[in-house]
């Protein structure tokens, strides 16, 4: 609510007649929204992803920070990834190369389809407890 009141306060350009000014801003906003719903190609706000992000499809978006290079995965985790890829490739009719080794690149955050952002322990564990945002 405070955020909305702050935004409305910023839109008041004529302090002598704020009600008329706010109603004009509301009218312009409604007209823009109507045009965007009639002509969806006008709405480019959905296409703008943060710099350095990666679109995974289905409205999932990886957000920075990320590893600079992929890291090899050894041990049981690497073997499980190999088994998963082997099964997935065989279902598609492909056979993975025997010299392939699993590598991953860690990302700090994931934006979910509902707009929430999930943070990875990899980056959050590097912060002091007072700097970690929790709800």
N, C-alpha and C positions, 0 to 999 in steps of 0.2 A: 504494500500500500504506500509506504514511504517513497519507494522507487517511482511509482506512478505519479505521486504528487510532485516529486522533483522534476520528472519529465514534463508535466503540465506546466509547472512554473517556468521552465526554460522556454516554453513556446509562447509565453506572454511577451509580445514585442511592444505593445502600446499600453503602458501602465495607466493611462488616462481612461481607457475603456477595455479592461481585461476580459469582460464577459463576451463582448462582440468579437474580440480577438480570438478567444478560445473557441467560440462557435465557428468562426471562419476556419480555424485549424482543423476542427472536427469534420467540417464539411469537405475540406480538401482531402483529408485522410480517407473519408468514406468514398469519395470519388475515385481516388487511386486504388483502393481495395476493390471497388466494383470493376474497374478496368482490368485489374489483374485477374479477377475471377472470370471475366468474359473472354479475355485474351491471355491465356496462361503463359504464352511466350514472353510477355512483358516482365514477369516475375523472375529476375535473375538471382534473387537472394538465396534460393535453394541450391544454386550451382556453386556458390562461393564456399570453398573449403579453406580452412586455415593453411597458411604456407607450410609446406613440408608434411602435410597429412597424407594418408593413403585411404582411398575409398575401397572398402571391402565388399560393397554391394549390400542390398537389403537394409540400407540406412545405417550401416555400421561404419565407423570412421576411426582409423588409428591416428592418434595425435602425438606430437613430439613431446618429450625428447625420445631419442632412440639410439641404439648402438651404432657406431660409425661403420662397423663391419660385422658380418655374420660370424658366429662362434660355433665351432664344432661341438657336438654333444657326444660324450663318451658314456660308457657304462649302460646300465639298464634303460635309462631314458632314451639314449640313442638307438638302442635295439628296438624299443617299442615304437619309436617313430619310423624306423626302417620297416618293421612289420606292417604298420598302418599304411605307409606309402606303397609297399609291395602289394598289399591286398587291394588298395584303391586302383593301382595301375593295372593289375590283372583283371579287375572288373571292366576296365576300359579296353582291354585287349592289348595292353602294353606290358613290357617286361622291363623293370628298372635295371640300370647298369649295376654290376657287382661292385664296382669301385666307387659308387656314390656313397657319400657320407652325409648324415643329417647335420645341417647347420641352421641356427636360428638368429634372428635379429630381434632384440627386445625393444618394445615400445613402452613409453611411460603411461599412456592413457588410451582409453577406448570410449568413443562417444556411442551410446546405445540409441536404438531407434526412438526411444521416448525422450531423448535429449539429455538424459543423465550421463555423467562421465565417471567411468570406473578407472581408478588409479591402480597401477601395479605396485606390488611390494618392492620390486627392484628399485624404483626411484624413491618411493616413500620411506624406505628404510634408511636412505642416505640423509634424510632430514632430521633435524632435532625434533623431539617430541612436541615442543611448543609450536613448531612450524607446520606440523601435519594437520590438515583440515579434516575433522571428523564430525559426523552428525549422528 
